Amino acid sequence: MINTERQPALYGGYATHHYLSPDSLVLPVPDQLTSVEATLFNPLGAGIKWGVEIPDTQPGDYVAILGPGIRGLCALVAARDAGAEFIAVTGYGSNDYPRLELAKALGADLVVDVAESDPVKSYRSATGGRLADVVVDVTANAPGALGQAVALSSVDATIVMAGVRGQKGAPGLNADAIIWKELTLKGALGVDAPVYRKALSLLAEKKFPFDLLTRQEVNLEETSELLTSMAGKSDVAPPVHGVIVPGS
């Protein structure tokens, strides 16, 4: 037995009791959310932070989101909720096709498979020639995405870079275009508690069909298999939303 005035080495994750230090910040989960639904607070928080707050997305803005994973789809939802006029989501290849279909269901005006179509030409064709005011790159290990982001950007646009490239550089990047277009590039890494609070509130409003996301719930014994598939190291197609439910 440990006195509650003494901070333990183990805080109690997945235990029957959890120790909260005096400076802990606790966010209440709305009653209308199940524990599984509430786990979306994390990617949706990233979507709000990276897709709206960092680039200051405004009503009427034209947006492009590169990458249809869970954070890309959440950035789509966040930008739509912020009043964006037009939102495109890009993906690559047949593995991303189901996710691009999800993007349509969540409100994307345009989806583009960059393995088959030029994203800039597709964007201009759909918008009557306009390019994006905000570009959010949430791709993973896609070195060419930054070049596409710059090409998709209008003059004075903001690019938010939240996808890592594995030290592979940025082939296809026209760096001079950053100057000509007077672009702003911002890196995005984490999310703060106030944004997570906004994410939980947005989830509770039930405005968007998050239930359409392909979701896989696993117990602790199945976690390794889930993580392997989500890392792209398995023949099993990964879910968009993976949730670990201990004891299930």
C-alpha positions as CSV (number, residue, x, y, z in Angstrom):
1,M,0.0,0.0,0.0
2,I,1.4,3.4,-1.0
3,N,0.3,6.6,0.8
4,T,-1.4,8.9,-1.7
5,E,0.9,11.7,-0.7
6,R,3.8,9.9,-2.2
7,Q,4.2,9.8,-5.9
8,P,4.5,6.2,-7.2
9,A,6.8,4.9,-10.0
10,L,3.8,3.3,-11.7
11,Y,0.8,5.5,-12.3
12,G,-1.7,2.8,-13.0
13,G,-2.4,2.6,-16.7
14,Y,-5.0,-0.1,-17.4
15,A,-5.2,-0.8,-13.7
16,T,-8.3,-0.6,-11.4
17,H,-7.0,2.7,-9.9
18,H,-5.0,5.5,-11.4
19,Y,-2.7,7.9,-9.6
20,L,-3.1,11.6,-10.5
21,S,-0.3,14.0,-9.6
22,P,-1.3,17.4,-8.2
23,D,-0.6,19.1,-11.6
24,S,-2.6,16.6,-13.6
25,L,-4.9,18.0,-16.2
26,V,-8.1,15.9,-16.6
27,L,-10.6,16.3,-19.4
28,P,-14.1,15.1,-18.8
29,V,-15.5,12.9,-21.5
30,P,-19.1,13.8,-22.6
31,D,-21.7,11.3,-21.4
32,Q,-22.9,10.8,-25.0
33,L,-19.6,9.2,-26.0
34,T,-18.6,5.6,-25.5
35,S,-15.1,5.0,-24.3
36,V,-14.2,3.7,-27.8
37,E,-15.7,6.8,-29.5
38,A,-13.8,9.0,-27.1
39,T,-10.5,7.7,-28.3
40,L,-11.0,9.8,-31.4
41,F,-10.2,12.8,-29.3
42,N,-6.5,12.3,-30.1
43,P,-6.5,12.3,-33.9
44,L,-9.4,14.8,-34.0
45,G,-7.4,17.1,-31.7
46,A,-4.5,16.9,-34.3
47,G,-7.0,17.6,-37.1
48,I,-8.2,20.7,-35.3
49,K,-4.7,21.9,-34.4
50,W,-3.0,21.2,-37.7
51,G,-5.9,21.8,-40.0
52,V,-7.4,24.9,-38.4
53,E,-5.5,26.5,-35.6
54,I,-2.0,26.5,-36.9
55,P,-2.9,27.7,-40.5
56,D,-5.7,29.9,-39.1
57,T,-8.3,28.4,-41.5
58,Q,-11.2,30.8,-42.1
59,P,-14.7,30.4,-43.6
60,G,-14.4,30.5,-47.3
61,D,-10.9,29.1,-47.5
62,Y,-9.8,26.6,-50.1
63,V,-8.0,23.7,-48.5
64,A,-5.9,20.7,-49.6
65,I,-5.1,17.8,-47.3
66,L,-2.4,15.4,-48.3
67,G,-2.9,11.9,-46.8
68,P,-6.2,10.2,-46.1
69,G,-5.2,8.5,-42.8
70,I,-7.0,9.1,-39.5
71,R,-5.4,12.5,-39.0
72,G,-5.9,13.6,-42.6
73,L,-9.6,12.7,-42.3
74,C,-9.9,14.5,-39.0
75,A,-8.2,17.6,-40.5
76,L,-10.9,17.4,-43.2
77,V,-13.6,17.3,-40.6
78,A,-12.0,20.2,-38.7
79,A,-11.6,22.4,-41.8
80,R,-15.2,21.7,-42.8
81,D,-16.4,22.6,-39.3
82,A,-14.4,25.8,-39.5
83,G,-16.3,26.8,-42.7
84,A,-13.8,26.0,-45.4
85,E,-15.4,26.5,-48.9
86,F,-13.6,23.7,-50.7
87,I,-11.6,20.8,-49.4
88,A,-9.6,18.2,-51.4
89,V,-8.0,15.1,-50.0
90,T,-5.2,13.2,-51.8
91,G,-4.0,9.6,-51.4
92,Y,-1.7,7.3,-53.2
93,G,-2.6,4.0,-54.9
94,S,-5.2,1.3,-54.4
95,N,-4.6,1.0,-50.6
96,D,-5.8,4.5,-50.1
97,Y,-9.0,4.1,-52.3
98,P,-11.3,3.1,-49.4
99,R,-10.0,6.0,-47.3
100,L,-10.6,8.4,-50.2
101,E,-14.2,7.1,-50.3
102,L,-14.4,7.8,-46.6
103,A,-13.1,11.4,-47.3
104,K,-16.0,11.9,-49.6
105,A,-18.5,10.7,-47.0
106,L,-17.0,13.0,-44.4
107,G,-17.4,16.0,-46.7
108,A,-14.5,16.3,-49.1
109,D,-15.4,18.1,-52.3
110,L,-12.6,16.4,-54.3
111,V,-10.4,13.3,-53.8
112,V,-7.4,12.6,-55.9
113,D,-5.3,9.5,-56.3
114,V,-1.9,11.1,-57.1
115,A,-0.7,7.8,-58.5
116,E,-3.1,8.3,-61.4
117,S,-3.9,12.0,-61.5
118,D,-2.0,15.3,-61.2
119,P,-3.3,16.8,-58.0
120,V,-2.7,20.4,-59.2
121,K,-4.6,19.9,-62.4
122,S,-7.4,18.1,-60.6
123,Y,-7.6,20.9,-58.0
124,R,-7.7,23.7,-60.6
125,S,-10.3,21.8,-62.7
126,A,-12.6,21.4,-59.7
127,T,-12.2,25.0,-58.5
128,G,-12.2,27.0,-61.7
129,G,-8.5,27.6,-61.5
130,R,-8.1,28.4,-57.9
131,L,-5.4,26.9,-55.7
132,A,-5.4,26.3,-52.0
133,D,-5.2,28.9,-49.2
134,V,-4.2,26.1,-46.7
135,V,-2.4,22.9,-47.4
136,V,-2.0,20.3,-44.7
137,D,0.6,17.5,-45.2
138,V,-0.1,14.5,-43.0
139,T,1.4,11.9,-45.3
140,A,3.8,9.2,-43.9
141,N,7.0,8.4,-45.7
142,A,5.9,10.3,-48.9
143,P,9.0,12.3,-49.9
144,G,7.2,13.9,-52.9
145,A,4.3,15.3,-50.8
146,L,6.1,18.6,-49.9
147,G,6.6,19.4,-53.6
148,Q,2.9,18.7,-54.2
149,A,2.0,20.9,-51.3
150,V,4.0,23.8,-52.7
151,A,2.5,23.3,-56.1
152,L,-1.0,23.2,-54.7
153,S,-0.6,26.4,-52.8
154,S,-1.9,29.8,-53.9
155,V,0.0,33.0,-53.4
156,D,0.3,33.8,-49.6
157,A,-0.9,30.3,-48.7
158,T,0.1,28.4,-45.5
159,I,1.5,24.9,-45.6
160,V,1.4,22.8,-42.4
161,M,3.9,20.0,-42.4
162,A,2.9,17.2,-40.0
163,G,4.0,14.2,-42.0
164,V,7.5,12.8,-41.6
165,R,9.6,11.6,-44.6
166,G,12.1,9.3,-42.9
167,Q,15.0,11.5,-43.8
168,K,14.3,11.0,-47.5
169,G,14.4,14.6,-48.6
170,A,11.8,16.2,-50.8
171,P,12.1,15.2,-54.5
172,G,10.1,17.3,-56.9
173,L,10.2,20.3,-54.6
174,N,10.4,23.7,-56.4
175,A,12.0,25.7,-53.6
176,D,11.9,28.9,-55.6
177,A,8.1,28.7,-55.7
178,I,8.1,29.2,-51.9
179,I,9.6,32.6,-52.6
180,W,7.5,33.5,-55.6
181,K,4.3,32.6,-53.9
182,E,5.4,34.1,-50.5
183,L,4.3,30.9,-48.8
184,T,4.4,30.3,-45.0
185,L,5.6,26.8,-44.0
186,K,4.8,25.7,-40.4
187,G,5.8,22.5,-38.7
188,A,3.3,20.7,-36.5
189,L,4.3,18.2,-33.9
190,G,1.9,18.0,-30.9
191,V,-1.5,19.0,-29.6
192,D,-2.4,20.9,-26.4
193,A,-5.1,20.2,-23.9
194,P,-7.5,23.0,-24.9
195,V,-7.6,21.5,-28.4
196,Y,-8.4,18.1,-27.0
197,R,-11.3,19.7,-25.2
198,K,-12.6,21.1,-28.5
199,A,-12.2,17.7,-30.1
200,L,-14.3,16.0,-27.4
201,S,-17.0,18.7,-27.8
202,L,-17.1,18.2,-31.5
203,L,-17.4,14.5,-31.2
204,A,-20.2,14.9,-28.7
205,E,-22.1,17.1,-31.2
206,K,-22.4,14.1,-33.6
207,K,-22.2,16.4,-36.6
208,F,-20.0,14.1,-38.6
209,P,-20.4,10.4,-39.4
210,F,-17.3,9.1,-37.6
211,D,-19.1,5.8,-37.3
212,L,-18.2,5.3,-41.0
213,L,-14.5,5.0,-40.1
214,T,-13.2,1.4,-40.5
215,R,-12.5,0.5,-36.9
216,Q,-10.8,-2.5,-35.3
217,E,-11.0,-3.2,-31.6
218,V,-8.4,-5.6,-30.1
219,N,-7.4,-6.9,-26.7
220,L,-3.9,-6.8,-25.4
221,E,-2.9,-10.1,-26.9
222,E,-3.9,-8.9,-30.4
223,T,-2.2,-5.6,-30.1
224,S,1.0,-6.7,-31.8
225,E,-0.8,-7.8,-34.9
226,L,-2.8,-4.6,-35.1
227,L,0.3,-2.4,-34.8
228,T,2.1,-4.5,-37.4
229,S,-0.7,-3.9,-39.9
230,M,-0.9,-0.2,-39.1
231,A,2.9,0.1,-39.7
232,G,2.4,-1.4,-43.2
233,K,4.4,-4.5,-42.4
234,S,1.6,-7.0,-42.8
235,D,-0.5,-8.4,-45.6
236,V,-3.6,-7.4,-43.6
237,A,-5.1,-4.1,-44.6
238,P,-4.9,-1.8,-41.5
239,P,-8.1,-0.1,-40.1
240,V,-8.4,3.6,-40.2
241,H,-9.0,3.6,-36.5
242,G,-7.4,1.0,-34.3
243,V,-8.5,0.8,-30.6
244,I,-6.9,-1.3,-27.8
245,V,-9.6,-2.5,-25.4
246,P,-8.0,-4.4,-22.5
247,G,-10.0,-7.3,-21.3
248,S,-12.2,-7.5,-24.4
